Amino acid sequence: TVSVPADPTAPDGKKVEVRYAVLPALARIKLGDPVFVLAGGPGQAATGVAGQVAPIFDKLNARRDLVFVDQRGTGGSAAFTCPQPAADLDEFDPQRAVERLADCARNAPLEPALLPTWIATRDLEAVRAALGASQVNLWGASYGTRAALDYLRQYPQRVRSVVLDGVAPPDMALPAAMSVDADAALEAALARCEADPACRARYPDLRATVARLLAGAKSGQRITVADPLTGRPQQLALSPTLLAALLRAPLYVPAFAATLPYALAEAGAGRFEPLAALALGLSGPVSRNFAEGMHFAVVCAEDLPRIDAAARAQAAATRFGTTMIELYAQACGALRMGPVPAEFYTVPPSGVPVLILSGGADPATPPRHGE
């Protein structure tokens, strides 16, 4: 761990312990510039994904240390977590997370206003200094790319190279972008089925099915679903937020997205179990390494204030509408956040190489953000 001021404007005040893990280079004579792996979310702890991503970096790890820093508010760094919900479909509804937030915010280990990215960047620099590395390489995924961009902005002389994998730039305005990007990914999945003769023949009316599901959610349709994990029947209100979560989740994994036409057709016939299984299959591993409070603190400070009339109208024109904007606005009412410096939203020219990767079917960080 490294001890840093909780509030950068009060260096002699309360401290926070920032946890990090180092996977040492295998070579006897290693290179001095480690790779910092920055997790997504916001809300993931980097140490929580280390086991998953470390094998991908085997070749880099031969000569360089891999460093996993739990950003403040996550993992072992004063995690702002809410009580772990029951693993059932009702708790999968994002509305439940918002309802939990007010209670857990009262017991947050750090003031939520001290969790935004531009403050956490200073913790990353403290870890670099503690390791004695003159420069680092940054690899960020999803929200981790925002953290990487801000470190590059604040400490350009400390960066040797950057990889941005699925870009979430500082001006993304996440709740509005969630509707736009998920709708584009869903549209792409429907178009792929229509372009495949076998899929088109088996599921000829997927668009109409999606439209019926959305209409049912708006009317508060009640559904009965056998929980995919327990087999226990559940009575649920198919709210717009729950349906949005059920439709978005499978789009994150190509293998899940490939089965989405079948799951949609089944849901259209009143059998929601396949769609529920896809959603819970993704959310289970993610939720175990996710600090809800930190997630909302970052989005409430950095993203929600930037949603203007144009962004709202763009979201309203999608299948998902402004559901996510309204959900985050409700959540942010439980948190007191401070202003974000204007320069945080700038992306200056880089003096070092930056590799930018975007997946064309990504429902959260597609190429438009990489551009």
Sequence and secondary structure as in RCSB ss.txt:
>XXXX:A:sequence
TVSVPADPTAPDGKKVEVRYAVLPALARIKLGDPVFVLAGGPGQAATGVAGQVAPIFDKLNARRDLVFVDQRGTG
GSAAFTCPQPAADLDEFDPQRAVERLADCARNAPLEPALLPTWIATRDLEAVRAALGASQVNLWGASYGTRAALD
YLRQYPQRVRSVVLDGVAPPDMALPAAMSVDADAALEAALARCEADPACRARYPDLRATVARLLAGAKSGQRITV
ADPLTGRPQQLALSPTLLAALLRAPLYVPAFAATLPYALAEAGAGRFEPLAALALGLSGPVSRNFAEGMHFAVVC
AEDLPRIDAAARAQAAATRFGTTMIELYAQACGALRMGPVPAEFYTVPPSGVPVLILSGGADPATPPRHGE
>XXXX:A:secstr
 EEEESSTT TTS EEEE EEEE  SSSS  S  EEEE  TTT  HHHHHHHHGGGGHHHHHHS EEEE  TTST
TTT        SSHHHHSHHHHHHHHHHHHTT SS GGG SHHHHHHHHHHHHHHHT S EEEEEEEHHHHHHHH
HHHH GGGEEEEEEEEE  TT  HHHHHHHHHHHHHHHHHHHHHHSHHHHHH TTHHHHHHHHHHHHHTT EEEE
E TTT  EEEEE  HHHHHHHHHGGGGSHHHHHTHHHHHHHHHTT  HHHHHHHHHHHHHHHTT  HHHHHHHHH
HHTGGG  HHHHHHHHTSSSTTHHHHHHHHHHTT       GGGG     SS EEEE  TT SSS HHHH 
